[in-house]
Amino acid sequence: MPSVPGAVKPPPGDAESGRGLLIVGALADRWGVEAGPVPRKTVWAEIDLVR
């Protein structure tokens, strides 16, 4: 589990998974991870909307 945004490392090029949080980090203005009772975690993300 990444401790802070930006701590996510890209997977090897031939990996079939492991890109979800990279996509979240690229699209979200703010995001984070909160640990819950094992084995749970909550990933939250916020996107600023401009009118």
mmCIF entry with sequence, helices, sheets and N, C-alpha, C, O atoms, coordinates in Angstrom:
data_MODEL
# 
_entry.id   MODEL 
# 
_entity.id                         1 
_entity.type                       polymer 
_entity.pdbx_number_of_molecules   1 
# 
_entity_poly.entity_id                      1 
_entity_poly.type                           'polypeptide(L)' 
_entity_poly.nstd_linkage                   no 
_entity_poly.nstd_monomer                   no 
_entity_poly.pdbx_seq_one_letter_code       MPSVPGAVKPPPGDAESGRGLLIVGALADRWGVEAGPVPRKTVWAEIDLVR 
_entity_poly.pdbx_seq_one_letter_code_can   MPSVPGAVKPPPGDAESGRGLLIVGALADRWGVEAGPVPRKTVWAEIDLVR 
_entity_poly.pdbx_strand_id                 A 
# 
loop_
_entity_poly_seq.entity_id 
_entity_poly_seq.num 
_entity_poly_seq.mon_id 
_entity_poly_seq.hetero 
1 1  MET n 
1 2  PRO n 
1 3  SER n 
1 4  VAL n 
1 5  PRO n 
1 6  GLY n 
1 7  ALA n 
1 8  VAL n 
1 9  LYS n 
1 10 PRO n 
1 11 PRO n 
1 12 PRO n 
1 13 GLY n 
1 14 ASP n 
1 15 ALA n 
1 16 GLU n 
1 17 SER n 
1 18 GLY n 
1 19 ARG n 
1 20 GLY n 
1 21 LEU n 
1 22 LEU n 
1 23 ILE n 
1 24 VAL n 
1 25 GLY n 
1 26 ALA n 
1 27 LEU n 
1 28 ALA n 
1 29 ASP n 
1 30 ARG n 
1 31 TRP n 
1 32 GLY n 
1 33 VAL n 
1 34 GLU n 
1 35 ALA n 
1 36 GLY n 
1 37 PRO n 
1 38 VAL n 
1 39 PRO n 
1 40 ARG n 
1 41 LYS n 
1 42 THR n 
1 43 VAL n 
1 44 TRP n 
1 45 ALA n 
1 46 GLU n 
1 47 ILE n 
1 48 ASP n 
1 49 LEU n 
1 50 VAL n 
1 51 ARG n 
# 
_struct_asym.id          A 
_struct_asym.entity_id   1 
# 
_struct_conf.conf_type_id            HELX_P 
_struct_conf.id                      HELX_P1 
_struct_conf.pdbx_PDB_helix_id       AA1 
_struct_conf.beg_label_comp_id       GLY 
_struct_conf.beg_label_asym_id       A 
_struct_conf.beg_label_seq_id        20 
_struct_conf.pdbx_beg_PDB_ins_code   ? 
_struct_conf.end_label_comp_id       LEU 
_struct_conf.end_label_asym_id       A 
_struct_conf.end_label_seq_id        27 
_struct_conf.pdbx_end_PDB_ins_code   ? 
_struct_conf.beg_auth_comp_id        GLY 
_struct_conf.beg_auth_asym_id        A 
_struct_conf.beg_auth_seq_id         20 
_struct_conf.end_auth_comp_id        LEU 
_struct_conf.end_auth_asym_id        A 
_struct_conf.end_auth_seq_id         27 
_struct_conf.pdbx_PDB_helix_class    1 
_struct_conf.details                 ? 
_struct_conf.pdbx_PDB_helix_length   8 
# 
_struct_conf_type.id          HELX_P 
_struct_conf_type.criteria    ? 
_struct_conf_type.reference   ? 
# 
_struct_sheet.id               AA1 
_struct_sheet.type             ? 
_struct_sheet.number_strands   2 
_struct_sheet.details          ? 
# 
_struct_sheet_order.sheet_id     AA1 
_struct_sheet_order.range_id_1   1 
_struct_sheet_order.range_id_2   2 
_struct_sheet_order.offset       ? 
_struct_sheet_order.sense        anti-parallel 
# 
loop_
_struct_sheet_range.sheet_id 
_struct_sheet_range.id 
_struct_sheet_range.beg_label_comp_id 
_struct_sheet_range.beg_label_asym_id 
_struct_sheet_range.beg_label_seq_id 
_struct_sheet_range.pdbx_beg_PDB_ins_code 
_struct_sheet_range.end_label_comp_id 
_struct_sheet_range.end_label_asym_id 
_struct_sheet_range.end_label_seq_id 
_struct_sheet_range.pdbx_end_PDB_ins_code 
_struct_sheet_range.beg_auth_comp_id 
_struct_sheet_range.beg_auth_asym_id 
_struct_sheet_range.beg_auth_seq_id 
_struct_sheet_range.end_auth_comp_id 
_struct_sheet_range.end_auth_asym_id 
_struct_sheet_range.end_auth_seq_id 
AA1 1 ARG A 30 ? ALA A 35 ? ARG A 30 ALA A 35 
AA1 2 LYS A 41 ? GLU A 46 ? LYS A 41 GLU A 46 
# 
loop_
_atom_site.group_PDB 
_atom_site.id 
_atom_site.type_symbol 
_atom_site.label_atom_id 
_atom_site.label_alt_id 
_atom_site.label_comp_id 
_atom_site.label_asym_id 
_atom_site.label_entity_id 
_atom_site.label_seq_id 
_atom_site.pdbx_PDB_ins_code 
_atom_site.Cartn_x 
_atom_site.Cartn_y 
_atom_site.Cartn_z 
_atom_site.occupancy 
_atom_site.B_iso_or_equiv 
_atom_site.pdbx_formal_charge 
_atom_site.auth_seq_id 
_atom_site.auth_comp_id 
_atom_site.auth_asym_id 
_atom_site.auth_atom_id 
_atom_site.pdbx_PDB_model_num 
ATOM 1   N N  . MET A 1 1  ? 0.847   -1.169 0.000   1.00 0.00 ? 1  MET A N  1 
ATOM 2   C CA . MET A 1 1  ? 0.000   0.000  0.000   1.00 0.00 ? 1  MET A CA 1 
ATOM 3   C C  . MET A 1 1  ? 0.895   1.236  0.000   1.00 0.00 ? 1  MET A C  1 
ATOM 4   O O  . MET A 1 1  ? 1.765   1.359  0.863   1.00 0.00 ? 1  MET A O  1 
ATOM 5   N N  . PRO A 1 2  ? 0.704   2.151  -0.944  1.00 0.00 ? 2  PRO A N  1 
ATOM 6   C CA . PRO A 1 2  ? 1.532   3.356  -0.971  1.00 0.00 ? 2  PRO A CA 1 
ATOM 7   C C  . PRO A 1 2  ? 1.245   4.228  0.246   1.00 0.00 ? 2  PRO A C  1 
ATOM 8   O O  . PRO A 1 2  ? 0.095   4.380  0.656   1.00 0.00 ? 2  PRO A O  1 
ATOM 9   N N  . SER A 1 3  ? 2.287   4.790  0.809   1.00 0.00 ? 3  SER A N  1 
ATOM 10  C CA . SER A 1 3  ? 2.106   5.617  2.001   1.00 0.00 ? 3  SER A CA 1 
ATOM 11  C C  . SER A 1 3  ? 1.645   7.027  1.659   1.00 0.00 ? 3  SER A C  1 
ATOM 12  O O  . SER A 1 3  ? 0.931   7.654  2.442   1.00 0.00 ? 3  SER A O  1 
ATOM 13  N N  . VAL A 1 4  ? 2.044   7.524  0.504   1.00 0.00 ? 4  VAL A N  1 
ATOM 14  C CA . VAL A 1 4  ? 1.652   8.866  0.065   1.00 0.00 ? 4  VAL A CA 1 
ATOM 15  C C  . VAL A 1 4  ? 1.514   8.879  -1.452  1.00 0.00 ? 4  VAL A C  1 
ATOM 16  O O  . VAL A 1 4  ? 2.145   8.078  -2.141  1.00 0.00 ? 4  VAL A O  1 
ATOM 17  N N  . PRO A 1 5  ? 0.687   9.790  -1.979  1.00 0.00 ? 5  PRO A N  1 
ATOM 18  C CA . PRO A 1 5  ? 0.659   9.935  -3.436  1.00 0.00 ? 5  PRO A CA 1 
ATOM 19  C C  . PRO A 1 5  ? 2.054   10.257 -3.947  1.00 0.00 ? 5  PRO A C  1 
ATOM 20  O O  . PRO A 1 5  ? 2.793   11.012 -3.315  1.00 0.00 ? 5  PRO A O  1 
ATOM 21  N N  . GLY A 1 6  ? 2.407   9.698  -5.066  1.00 0.00 ? 6  GLY A N  1 
ATOM 22  C CA . GLY A 1 6  ? 3.742   9.874  -5.622  1.00 0.00 ? 6  GLY A CA 1 
ATOM 23  C C  . GLY A 1 6  ? 4.679   8.730  -5.281  1.00 0.00 ? 6  GLY A C  1 
ATOM 24  O O  . GLY A 1 6  ? 5.764   8.622  -5.850  1.00 0.00 ? 6  GLY A O  1 
ATOM 25  N N  . ALA A 1 7  ? 4.261   7.869  -4.346  1.00 0.00 ? 7  ALA A N  1 
ATOM 26  C CA . ALA A 1 7  ? 5.094   6.736  -3.946  1.00 0.00 ? 7  ALA A CA 1 
ATOM 27  C C  . ALA A 1 7  ? 4.802   5.493  -4.790  1.00 0.00 ? 7  ALA A C  1 
ATOM 28  O O  . ALA A 1 7  ? 5.369   4.427  -4.550  1.00 0.00 ? 7  ALA A O  1 
ATOM 29  N N  . VAL A 1 8  ? 3.925   5.633  -5.769  1.00 0.00 ? 8  VAL A N  1 
ATOM 30  C CA . VAL A 1 8  ? 3.551   4.499  -6.617  1.00 0.00 ? 8  VAL A CA 1 
ATOM 31  C C  . VAL A 1 8  ? 4.569   4.354  -7.729  1.00 0.00 ? 8  VAL A C  1 
ATOM 32  O O  . VAL A 1 8  ? 4.849   5.306  -8.459  1.00 0.00 ? 8  VAL A O  1 
ATOM 33  N N  . LYS A 1 9  ? 5.117   3.166  -7.853  1.00 0.00 ? 9  LYS A N  1 
ATOM 34  C CA . LYS A 1 9  ? 6.107   2.889  -8.893  1.00 0.00 ? 9  LYS A CA 1 
ATOM 35  C C  . LYS A 1 9  ? 5.441   2.179  -10.069 1.00 0.00 ? 9  LYS A C  1 
ATOM 36  O O  . LYS A 1 9  ? 4.611   1.297  -9.850  1.00 0.00 ? 9  LYS A O  1 
ATOM 37  N N  . PRO A 1 10 ? 5.777   2.531  -11.302 1.00 0.00 ? 10 PRO A N  1 
ATOM 38  C CA . PRO A 1 10 ? 5.199   1.858  -12.462 1.00 0.00 ? 10 PRO A CA 1 
ATOM 39  C C  . PRO A 1 10 ? 5.585   0.376  -12.479 1.00 0.00 ? 10 PRO A C  1 
ATOM 40  O O  . PRO A 1 10 ? 6.704   0.021  -12.109 1.00 0.00 ? 10 PRO A O  1 
ATOM 41  N N  . PRO A 1 11 ? 4.660   -0.487 -12.909 1.00 0.00 ? 11 PRO A N  1 
ATOM 42  C CA . PRO A 1 11 ? 4.985   -1.907 -13.012 1.00 0.00 ? 11 PRO A CA 1 
ATOM 43  C C  . PRO A 1 11 ? 5.856   -2.152 -14.238 1.00 0.00 ? 11 PRO A C  1 
ATOM 44  O O  . PRO A 1 11 ? 5.999   -1.257 -15.072 1.00 0.00 ? 11 PRO A O  1 
ATOM 45  N N  . PRO A 1 12 ? 6.439   -3.336 -14.369 1.00 0.00 ? 12 PRO A N  1 
ATOM 46  C CA . PRO A 1 12 ? 7.179   -3.655 -15.586 1.00 0.00 ? 12 PRO A CA 1 
ATOM 47  C C  . PRO A 1 12 ? 6.274   -3.520 -16.813 1.00 0.00 ? 12 PRO A C  1 
ATOM 48  O O  . PRO A 1 12 ? 5.059   -3.692 -16.709 1.00 0.00 ? 12 PRO A O  1 
ATOM 49  N N  . GLY A 1 13 ? 6.845   -3.222 -17.943 1.00 0.00 ? 13 GLY A N  1 
ATOM 50  C CA . GLY A 1 13 ? 6.080   -2.991 -19.159 1.00 0.00 ? 13 GLY A CA 1 
ATOM 51  C C  . GLY A 1 13 ? 5.184   -4.139 -19.584 1.00 0.00 ? 13 GLY A C  1 
ATOM 52  O O  . GLY A 1 13 ? 4.157   -3.909 -20.223 1.00 0.00 ? 13 GLY A O  1 
ATOM 53  N N  . ASP A 1 14 ? 5.542   -5.362 -19.246 1.00 0.00 ? 14 ASP A N  1 
ATOM 54  C CA . ASP A 1 14 ? 4.738   -6.506 -19.656 1.00 0.00 ? 14 ASP A CA 1 
ATOM 55  C C  . ASP A 1 14 ? 3.751   -6.964 -18.578 1.00 0.00 ? 14 ASP A C  1 
ATOM 56  O O  . ASP A 1 14 ? 3.094   -7.992 -18.744 1.00 0.00 ? 14 ASP A O  1 
ATOM 57  N N  . ALA A 1 15 ? 3.638   -6.216 -17.479 1.00 0.00 ? 15 ALA A N  1 
ATOM 58  C CA . ALA A 1 15 ? 2.713   -6.585 -16.402 1.00 0.00 ? 15 ALA A CA 1 
ATOM 59  C C  . ALA A 1 15 ? 1.270   -6.376 -16.858 1.00 0.00 ? 15 ALA A C  1 
ATOM 60  O O  . ALA A 1 15 ? 0.978   -5.456 -17.622 1.00 0.00 ? 15 ALA A O  1 
ATOM 61  N N  . GLU A 1 16 ? 0.378   -7.234 -16.384 1.00 0.00 ? 16 GLU A N  1 
ATOM 62  C CA . GLU A 1 16 ? -1.027  -7.143 -16.751 1.00 0.00 ? 16 GLU A CA 1 
ATOM 63  C C  . GLU A 1 16 ? -1.855  -6.371 -15.730 1.00 0.00 ? 16 GLU A C  1 
ATOM 64  O O  . GLU A 1 16 ? -3.053  -6.177 -15.935 1.00 0.00 ? 16 GLU A O  1 
ATOM 65  N N  . SER A 1 17 ? -1.242  -5.928 -14.641 1.00 0.00 ? 17 SER A N  1 
ATOM 66  C CA . SER A 1 17 ? -1.961  -5.162 -13.625 1.00 0.00 ? 17 SER A CA 1 
ATOM 67  C C  . SER A 1 17 ? -0.980  -4.201 -12.949 1.00 0.00 ? 17 SER A C  1 
ATOM 68  O O  . SER A 1 17 ? 0.210   -4.184 -13.266 1.00 0.00 ? 17 SER A O  1 
ATOM 69  N N  . GLY A 1 18 ? -1.503  -3.402 -12.011 1.00 0.00 ? 18 GLY A N  1 
ATOM 70  C CA . GLY A 1 18 ? -0.625  -2.531 -11.247 1.00 0.00 ? 18 GLY A CA 1 
ATOM 71  C C  . GLY A 1 18 ? -0.595  -1.087 -11.703 1.00 0.00 ? 18 GLY A C  1 
ATOM 72  O O  . GLY A 1 18 ? 0.287   -0.332 -11.293 1.00 0.00 ? 18 GLY A O  1 
ATOM 73  N N  . ARG A 1 19 ? -1.547  -0.681 -12.552 1.00 0.00 ? 19 ARG A N  1 
ATOM 74  C CA . ARG A 1 19 ? -1.544  0.691  -13.059 1.00 0.00 ? 19 ARG A CA 1 
ATOM 75  C C  . ARG A 1 19 ? -2.674  1.550  -12.515 1.00 0.00 ? 19 ARG A C  1 
ATOM 76  O O  . ARG A 1 19 ? -2.758  2.735  -12.835 1.00 0.00 ? 19 ARG A O  1 
ATOM 77  N N  . GLY A 1 20 ? -3.548  0.966  -11.695 1.00 0.00 ? 20 GLY A N  1 
ATOM 78  C CA . GLY A 1 20 ? -4.730  1.679  -11.215 1.00 0.00 ? 20 GLY A CA 1 
ATOM 79  C C  . GLY A 1 20 ? -4.409  2.967  -10.485 1.00 0.00 ? 20 GLY A C  1 
ATOM 80  O O  . GLY A 1 20 ? -4.964  4.014  -10.816 1.00 0.00 ? 20 GLY A O  1 
ATOM 81  N N  . LEU A 1 21 ? -3.523  2.916  -9.498  1.00 0.00 ? 21 LEU A N  1 
ATOM 82  C CA . LEU A 1 21 ? -3.199  4.126  -8.746  1.00 0.00 ? 21 LEU A CA 1 
ATOM 83  C C  . LEU A 1 21 ? -2.381  5.115  -9.571  1.00 0.00 ? 21 LEU A C  1 
ATOM 84  O O  . LEU A 1 21 ? -2.407  6.314  -9.294  1.00 0.00 ? 21 LEU A O  1 
ATOM 85  N N  . LEU A 1 22 ? -1.664  4.637  -10.568 1.00 0.00 ? 22 LEU A N  1 
ATOM 86  C CA . LEU A 1 22 ? -0.973  5.570  -11.476 1.00 0.00 ? 22 LEU A CA 1 
ATOM 87  C C  . LEU A 1 22 ? -1.992  6.388  -12.262 1.00 0.00 ? 22 LEU A C  1 
ATOM 88  O O  . LEU A 1 22 ? -1.797  7.583  -12.481 1.00 0.00 ? 22 LEU A O  1 
ATOM 89  N N  . ILE A 1 23 ? -3.074  5.747  -12.685 1.00 0.00 ? 23 ILE A N  1 
ATOM 90  C CA . ILE A 1 23 ? -4.138  6.457  -13.413 1.00 0.00 ? 23 ILE A CA 1 
ATOM 91  C C  . ILE A 1 23 ? -4.838  7.432  -12.476 1.00 0.00 ? 23 ILE A C  1 
ATOM 92  O O  . ILE A 1 23 ? -5.096  8.575  -12.852 1.00 0.00 ? 23 ILE A O  1 
ATOM 93  N N  . VAL A 1 24 ? -5.145  6.993  -11.266 1.00 0.00 ? 24 VAL A N  1 
ATOM 94  C CA . VAL A 1 24 ? -5.772  7.885  -10.280 1.00 0.00 ? 24 VAL A CA 1 
ATOM 95  C C  . VAL A 1 24 ? -4.883  9.100  -10.039 1.00 0.00 ? 24 VAL A C  1 
ATOM 96  O O  . VAL A 1 24 ? -5.368  10.231 -10.028 1.00 0.00 ? 24 VAL A O  1 
ATOM 97  N N  . GLY A 1 25 ? -3.596  8.874  -9.849  1.00 0.00 ? 25 GLY A N  1 
ATOM 98  C CA . GLY A 1 25 ? -2.667  9.981  -9.602  1.00 0.00 ? 25 GLY A CA 1 
ATOM 99  C C  . GLY A 1 25 ? -2.558  10.939 -10.770 1.00 0.00 ? 25 GLY A C  1 
ATOM 100 O O  . GLY A 1 25 ? -2.365  12.139 -10.573 1.00 0.00 ? 25 GLY A O  1 
ATOM 101 N N  . ALA A 1 26 ? -2.680  10.426 -11.981 1.00 0.00 ? 26 ALA A N  1 
ATOM 102 C CA . ALA A 1 26 ? -2.585  11.282 -13.171 1.00 0.00 ? 26 ALA A CA 1 
ATOM 103 C C  . ALA A 1 26 ? -3.838  12.133 -13.366 1.00 0.00 ? 26 ALA A C  1 
ATOM 104 O O  . ALA A 1 26 ? -3.749  13.251 -13.874 1.00 0.00 ? 26 ALA A O  1 
ATOM 105 N N  . LEU A 1 27 ? -4.997  11.622 -12.972 1.00 0.00 ? 27 LEU A N  1 
ATOM 106 C CA . LEU A 1 27 ? -6.255  12.323 -13.228 1.00 0.00 ? 27 LEU A CA 1 
ATOM 107 C C  . LEU A 1 27 ? -6.765  13.142 -12.047 1.00 0.00 ? 27 LEU A C  1 
ATOM 108 O O  . LEU A 1 27 ? -7.451  14.144 -12.252 1.00 0.00 ? 27 LEU A O  1 
ATOM 109 N N  . ALA A 1 28 ? -6.451  12.747 -10.833 1.00 0.00 ? 28 ALA A N  1 
ATOM 110 C CA . ALA A 1 28 ? -7.001  13.411 -9.654  1.00 0.00 ? 28 ALA A CA 1 
ATOM 111 C C  . ALA A 1 28 ? -6.168  14.619 -9.249  1.00 0.00 ? 28 ALA A C  1 
ATOM 112 O O  . ALA A 1 28 ? -4.955  14.651 -9.456  1.00 0.00 ? 28 ALA A O  1 
ATOM 113 N N  . ASP A 1 29 ? -6.831  15.605 -8.672  1.00 0.00 ? 29 ASP A N  1 
ATOM 114 C CA . ASP A 1 29 ? -6.124  16.765 -8.124  1.00 0.00 ? 29 ASP A CA 1 
ATOM 115 C C  . ASP A 1 29 ? -5.559  16.443 -6.743  1.00 0.00 ? 29 ASP A C  1 
ATOM 116 O O  . ASP A 1 29 ? -4.502  16.948 -6.363  1.00 0.00 ? 29 ASP A O  1 
ATOM 117 N N  . ARG A 1 30 ? -6.270  15.598 -5.995  1.00 0.00 ? 30 ARG A N  1 
ATOM 118 C CA . ARG A 1 30 ? -5.817  15.130 -4.692  1.00 0.00 ? 30 ARG A CA 1 
ATOM 119 C C  . ARG A 1 30 ? -6.287  13.703 -4.519  1.00 0.00 ? 30 ARG A C  1 
ATOM 120 O O  . ARG A 1 30 ? -7.376  13.341 -4.964  1.00 0.00 ? 30 ARG A O  1 
ATOM 121 N N  . TRP A 1 31 ? -5.462  12.890 -3.870  1.00 0.00 ? 31 TRP A N  1 
ATOM 122 C CA . TRP A 1 31 ? -5.891  11.529 -3.558  1.00 0.00 ? 31 TRP A CA 1 
ATOM 123 C C  . TRP A 1 31 ? -5.060  10.997 -2.417  1.00 0.00 ? 31 TRP A C  1 
ATOM 124 O O  . TRP A 1 31 ? -3.996  11.527 -2.098  1.00 0.00 ? 31 TRP A O  1 
ATOM 125 N N  . GLY A 1 32 ? -5.558  9.947  -1.811  1.00 0.00 ? 32 GLY A N  1 
ATOM 126 C CA . GLY A 1 32 ? -4.840  9.339  -0.704  1.00 0.00 ? 32 GLY A CA 1 
ATOM 127 C C  . GLY A 1 32 ? -5.364  7.949  -0.410  1.00 0.00 ? 32 GLY A C  1 
ATOM 128 O O  . GLY A 1 32 ? -6.317  7.482  -1.033  1.00 0.00 ? 32 GLY A O  1 
ATOM 129 N N  . VAL A 1 33 ? -4.736  7.303  0.537   1.00 0.00 ? 33 VAL A N  1 
ATOM 130 C CA . VAL A 1 33 ? -5.097  5.948  0.935   1.00 0.00 ? 33 VAL A CA 1 
ATOM 131 C C  . VAL A 1 33 ? -5.250  5.929  2.446   1.00 0.00 ? 33 VAL A C  1 
ATOM 132 O O  . VAL A 1 33 ? -4.387  6.429  3.168   1.00 0.00 ? 33 VAL A O  1 
ATOM 133 N N  . GLU A 1 34 ? -6.340  5.357  2.922   1.00 0.00 ? 34 GLU A N  1 
ATOM 134 C CA . GLU A 1 34 ? -6.566  5.214  4.355   1.00 0.00 ? 34 GLU A CA 1 
ATOM 135 C C  . GLU A 1 34 ? -6.683  3.735  4.682   1.00 0.00 ? 34 GLU A C  1 
ATOM 136 O O  . GLU A 1 34 ? -7.486  3.023  4.079   1.00 0.00 ? 34 GLU A O  1 
ATOM 137 N N  . ALA A 1 35 ? -5.891  3.277  5.627   1.00 0.00 ? 35 ALA A N  1 
ATOM 138 C CA . ALA A 1 35 ? -5.929  1.871  6.026   1.00 0.00 ? 35 ALA A CA 1 
ATOM 139 C C  . ALA A 1 35 ? -7.131  1.625  6.924   1.00 0.00 ? 35 ALA A C  1 
ATOM 140 O O  . ALA A 1 35 ? -7.482  2.451  7.766   1.00 0.00 ? 35 ALA A O  1 
ATOM 141 N N  . GLY A 1 36 ? -7.745  0.482  6.726   1.00 0.00 ? 36 GLY A N  1 
ATOM 142 C CA . GLY A 1 36 ? -8.857  0.057  7.570   1.00 0.00 ? 36 GLY A CA 1 
ATOM 143 C C  . GLY A 1 36 ? -8.460  -1.226 8.263   1.00 0.00 ? 36 GLY A C  1 
ATOM 144 O O  . GLY A 1 36 ? -7.294  -1.621 8.226   1.00 0.00 ? 36 GLY A O  1 
ATOM 145 N N  . PRO A 1 37 ? -9.418  -1.882 8.895   1.00 0.00 ? 37 PRO A N  1 
ATOM 146 C CA . PRO A 1 37 ? -9.102  -3.186 9.481   1.00 0.00 ? 37 PRO A CA 1 
ATOM 147 C C  . PRO A 1 37 ? -8.628  -4.139 8.383   1.00 0.00 ? 37 PRO A C  1 
ATOM 148 O O  . PRO A 1 37 ? -9.229  -4.205 7.311   1.00 0.00 ? 37 PRO A O  1 
ATOM 149 N N  . VAL A 1 38 ? -7.571  -4.859 8.646   1.00 0.00 ? 38 VAL A N  1 
ATOM 150 C CA . VAL A 1 38 ? -6.991  -5.763 7.647   1.00 0.00 ? 38 VAL A CA 1 
ATOM 151 C C  . VAL A 1 38 ? -8.068  -6.706 7.153   1.00 0.00 ? 38 VAL A C  1 
ATOM 152 O O  . VAL A 1 38 ? -8.771  -7.274 7.989   1.00 0.00 ? 38 VAL A O  1 
ATOM 153 N N  . PRO A 1 39 ? -8.249  -6.914 5.885   1.00 0.00 ? 39 PRO A N  1 
ATOM 154 C CA . PRO A 1 39 ? -7.418  -6.527 4.747   1.00 0.00 ? 39 PRO A CA 1 
ATOM 155 C C  . PRO A 1 39 ? -7.954  -5.313 3.993   1.00 0.00 ? 39 PRO A C  1 
ATOM 156 O O  . PRO A 1 39 ? -7.695  -5.190 2.796   1.00 0.00 ? 39 PRO A O  1 
ATOM 157 N N  . ARG A 1 40 ? -8.687  -4.416 4.640   1.00 0.00 ? 40 ARG A N  1 
ATOM 158 C CA . ARG A 1 40 ? -9.337  -3.315 3.931   1.00 0.00 ? 40 ARG A CA 1 
ATOM 159 C C  . ARG A 1 40 ? -8.461  -2.077 3.814   1.00 0.00 ? 40 ARG A C  1 
ATOM 160 O O  . ARG A 1 40 ? -7.582  -1.820 4.636   1.00 0.00 ? 40 ARG A O  1 
ATOM 161 N N  . LYS A 1 41 ? -8.741  -1.316 2.750   1.00 0.00 ? 41 LYS A N  1 
ATOM 162 C CA . LYS A 1 41 ? -8.165  0.014  2.591   1.00 0.00 ? 41 LYS A CA 1 
ATOM 163 C C  . LYS A 1 41 ? -9.151  0.831  1.777   1.00 0.00 ? 41 LYS A C  1 
ATOM 164 O O  . LYS A 1 41 ? -9.954  0.275  1.028   1.00 0.00 ? 41 LYS A O  1 
ATOM 165 N N  . THR A 1 42 ? -9.096  2.134  1.919   1.00 0.00 ? 42 THR A N  1 
ATOM 166 C CA . THR A 1 42 ? -9.944  3.032  1.150   1.00 0.00 ? 42 THR A CA 1 
ATOM 167 C C  . THR A 1 42 ? -9.037  3.960  0.362   1.00 0.00 ? 42 THR A C  1 
ATOM 168 O O  . THR A 1 42 ? -8.167  4.623  0.927   1.00 0.00 ? 42 THR A O  1 
ATOM 169 N N  . VAL A 1 43 ? -9.244  4.002  -0.929  1.00 0.00 ? 43 VAL A N  1 
ATOM 170 C CA . VAL A 1 43 ? -8.546  4.953  -1.789  1.00 0.00 ? 43 VAL A CA 1 
ATOM 171 C C  . VAL A 1 43 ? -9.555  6.032  -2.142  1.00 0.00 ? 43 VAL A C  1 
ATOM 172 O O  . VAL A 1 43 ? -10.630 5.729  -2.660  1.00 0.00 ? 43 VAL A O  1 
ATOM 173 N N  . TRP A 1 44 ? -9.223  7.278  -1.869  1.00 0.00 ? 44 TRP A N  1 
ATOM 174 C CA . TRP A 1 44 ? -10.119 8.374  -2.190  1.00 0.00 ? 44 TRP A CA 1 
ATOM 175 C C  . TRP A 1 44 ? -9.443  9.299  -3.192  1.00 0.00 ? 44 TRP A C  1 
ATOM 176 O O  . TRP A 1 44 ? -8.216  9.387  -3.237  1.00 0.00 ? 44 TRP A O  1 
ATOM 177 N N  . ALA A 1 45 ? -10.240 9.980  -3.985  1.00 0.00 ? 45 ALA A N  1 
ATOM 178 C CA . ALA A 1 45 ? -9.713  10.901 -4.992  1.00 0.00 ? 45 ALA A CA 1 
ATOM 179 C C  . ALA A 1 45 ? -10.669 12.073 -5.152  1.00 0.00 ? 45 ALA A C  1 
ATOM 180 O O  . ALA A 1 45 ? -11.883 11.919 -5.017  1.00 0.00 ? 45 ALA A O  1 
ATOM 181 N N  . GLU A 1 46 ? -10.117 13.236 -5.439  1.00 0.00 ? 46 GLU A N  1 
ATOM 182 C CA . GLU A 1 46 ? -10.913 14.443 -5.681  1.00 0.00 ? 46 GLU A CA 1 
ATOM 183 C C  . GLU A 1 46 ? -10.449 15.066 -6.988  1.00 0.00 ? 46 GLU A C  1 
ATOM 184 O O  . GLU A 1 46 ? -9.256  15.134 -7.285  1.00 0.00 ? 46 GLU A O  1 
ATOM 185 N N  . ILE A 1 47 ? -11.440 15.522 -7.763  1.00 0.00 ? 47 ILE A N  1 
ATOM 186 C CA . ILE A 1 47 ? -11.161 16.208 -9.021  1.00 0.00 ? 47 ILE A CA 1 
ATOM 187 C C  . ILE A 1 47 ? -11.859 17.545 -8.954  1.00 0.00 ? 47 ILE A C  1 
ATOM 188 O O  . ILE A 1 47 ? -13.068 17.605 -8.729  1.00 0.00 ? 47 ILE A O  1 
ATOM 189 N N  . ASP A 1 48 ? -11.103 18.637 -9.150  1.00 0.00 ? 48 ASP A N  1 
ATOM 190 C CA . ASP A 1 48 ? -11.680 19.972 -9.158  1.00 0.00 ? 48 ASP A CA 1 
ATOM 191 C C  . ASP A 1 48 ? -12.450 20.177 -10.457 1.00 0.00 ? 48 ASP A C  1 
ATOM 192 O O  . ASP A 1 48 ? -11.944 19.906 -11.546 1.00 0.00 ? 48 ASP A O  1 
ATOM 193 N N  . LEU A 1 49 ? -13.700 20.669 -10.319 1.00 0.00 ? 49 LEU A N  1 
ATOM 194 C CA . LEU A 1 49 ? -14.505 20.970 -11.491 1.00 0.00 ? 49 LEU A CA 1 
ATOM 195 C C  . LEU A 1 49 ? -14.523 22.485 -11.689 1.00 0.00 ? 49 LEU A C  1 
ATOM 196 O O  . LEU A 1 49 ? -14.703 23.243 -10.736 1.00 0.00 ? 49 LEU A O  1 
ATOM 197 N N  . VAL A 1 50 ? -14.340 22.907 -12.910 1.00 0.00 ? 50 VAL A N  1 
ATOM 198 C CA . VAL A 1 50 ? -14.350 24.322 -13.257 1.00 0.00 ? 50 VAL A CA 1 
ATOM 199 C C  . VAL A 1 50 ? -15.635 24.606 -14.014 1.00 0.00 ? 50 VAL A C  1 
ATOM 200 O O  . VAL A 1 50 ? -15.964 23.913 -14.977 1.00 0.00 ? 50 VAL A O  1 
ATOM 201 N N  . ARG A 1 51 ? -16.359 25.624 -13.578 1.00 0.00 ? 51 ARG A N  1 
ATOM 202 C CA . ARG A 1 51 ? -17.609 25.984 -14.278 1.00 0.00 ? 51 ARG A CA 1 
ATOM 203 C C  . ARG A 1 51 ? -17.338 26.966 -15.365 1.00 0.00 ? 51 ARG A C  1 
ATOM 204 O O  . ARG A 1 51 ? -18.261 27.386 -16.062 1.00 0.00 ? 51 ARG A O  1 
# 
